[in-house]
Amino acid sequence: MTSDPAAKQGDGTLRTDLAPIATRYPQLASAESIEWMGGTTGTSDVGPTTYWVDVVAVVPQSEVDALQAAGDLDSVQPPELVSGMRAKLPAGHFEGSPALDELFSASGHSATVALDPRARTIVLSGLFE
C-alpha cells in the first residue's frame, strides 16, 4: 500500500458490466462497450470512504454528437488512469472542457472526462462517496 492518502487502491479487476457505472454516470447508459476498474482512495482509516472509477467506454455516434454540441471542447490530455486501464485508451485526439466534466458530475459524483470523437470513446476518471 502506498503512503499517499489520495492514492487509488483496488484489486486490479477489469470489469465490463455497465450497470454499476450507468447508475453513477447515467450519461454512459447507452455505451456499446465499457471497461473499467474501481476501488477506494487512501487508507482504510475510520471516516467516509471515497470510491474511484476509471472508465473507457465506446458510445453511439449520436452521443458523441450530443457531447460535442454540449460545450466548447478543446484539445485535452485524457485523465490519468490506473496502470491496468492505460492500455485501453485509444490513440486518438481527445477533446474536453470544464463543461463536459460538469455534465458528468452530479449528485456527489465528480468526473474528469475526455472524448475521442473518431473512436467514439469516452474516458472518465470519477470519484464519489
Secondary structure, 3 states (H helix, E strand, C coil): CCCCCCCEEECCCCECCCHHHHHHCHHHCCCCEEEEEEEEECCCCCCCCCEEEEEEEECCHHHHHHHHHHCCCEECCCCCCCHHHHCCCCCCCCEECHHHHHHHCECCEEEEEEEECCCCEEEEEEEEC
